[in-house]
Amino acid sequence: MLASIFENISNIGEYITLSRFMTVIYVINFVIAFILIFIDDSKTPSATMAWIMLLYLLPAVGLFLYFILSQNIARHQIFKMTEDEESDRDTLLTMQKEAIRHGISETDDHIVSRWRNMIAMNLDYSDAILTDNESVEIIYDGKEMFNRLCNDIRNAKYTIKVCYFIVKDDFVGMKFIDLLTEKAREGVKVRLMLDALGSRSIGRRELREFKKAGGQYAFFFKPIIRNLYFRINYRNHRKIVIIDNEIGYIGGFNIAKEYLGYKKKFGYWRDTQLIIKGNALVPLNSRFYMDWRYASKEKLSLFEQSIKFAYKESCGDIPIQIVSSGPESPKEEVKLAMMKMITGARKSVYIQTPYLVPDEPMLDSIAMAARSGLDVRIMVPCMPDHPFVYRTTLYNAGRLIKEGAKIYIYENGFLHAKTLTVDGEVCTVGSANFDIRSFRLNFETNAFIYDDVVTGNMNKQFEKDMLDSRPYTAEDRKNISVFDRAAESISRLLTEIL
């Protein structure tokens, strides 16, 4: 019996030769290429060409990466509203669209009046309501941010909602989970949502006591088998915390020791966090619960959770729109809002980003601003956390230097801030980087703020960061080595699939 089995295996082994195996791979790759060109219109032409190039230059590797990285999430409609929820949303949006078109004069708010077209676009394109807010506080230091966050959580009385891309099982992450566990024991309703890949070091063991205490948790795109991620290319990159429907956190910080400056490789971690009090918590709540309903399968009413408990009749005079985007939608809402800011600029454009890997339309927008004589400044880190991406960042920096943009390399540690300010009037802070991954593949959320005081404070911080930076110039580009130039050329070819 065994002899017969081994003989059959041997016959199969003789049949499956390397040449036959590669023939099968090439046939599959040809079918995929045909689908990419003639059937699947979800990808840009450059992304399609990048995939075809990879499939034929590295056939087996390219095929594996295609099945892991190239799923079309938009087909699944993962975020759904009930008819009543859609009706409530549409009613509010219609009212605001009419108000923006006819009800705002320059005497009411000259900044909102000037940026009326951008606000209208976000309303129509992104369903982003314009909210009034009491205060916006900006924090730039990780230790300060973490201490504030922990203090606000300790003082929570009713609800804590947390969404992070990364929470690690180091001493910072476990302190955070222990604090959430303590609040759950006190009877506070605590919901913790983590990206399954970004927070892969956190599992049932680390959350056992949290669950026993009454806390609820869910993993976004949790794999059926741990560490086997078939949706590795799609990540919930949002960083949102809402406490008692009174305090909202949004920005670039995650929860791990490096974000507090405790990792030697990166040193000081320079990031940007907003703490918002006001009606922006309504769309932040809505965003959290849309994600939570998908990840946890818990049935919740968006109206009950987002508006009933978070909306306030009178809530300050700082206008904010919360804009979200992700691969479930082909519209790239955050990118389009940023482009609208840049193309509407009259004086200045300041950008801070760890990754300068945007697509051609965004690069063209920045280049047009620089060519128009505007003060365009872009700050990137001095070190990579992703080598291929960093090579592309430097390549794109070189392109924009030729257009007249000023590039600065931040040297006081690692720059992770994701900010854009225009004309000292409007700014955006959130989870979205200036890269294709954030624009098309990640689930992101940004706050767009129409206020000269908040924007002015961010510009002052940019100028302060310039003291810890060095200019990156055309002379630097001339002096790069042949190896670095070749590495940049290869990296930029993979921009669409990095």
Secondary structure by P-SEA (a helix, b strand, c coil): caaaaaaaaaaaaaaacaaaaaaaaaaaaaaaaaaaccccccccaaaaaaaaaaaaccaaaaaaaaaaccccccccccccccaaaaaaaaaaaaaaaaaaaccccccccaaaaaaaaaaaaaaaaccbbbbbbcbbbbbccaaaaaaaaaaaaaacccbbbbbbccccccaaaaaaaaaaaaaaaaccbbbbbbccccccccccccaaaaaaabbbbbbccccccccccccccccccbbbbbccccbbbbcccccccccccccccccbbbbbbbbbcccaaaaaaaaaaaaaaaaccbbbbccccccccccccccccbbbbbbbbccccccaaaaaaaaaaaaacccbbbbbcccccccaaaaaaaaaaaaaccbbbbbbbcccccaaaaaaaaaaaaaaaaabbbbbbbcccccccccccccccccccccccccccccccccbbbbbbccaaaaaaaaaaaaaaaaacccccaaaaaaccaaaaaaaaaaaaacccc
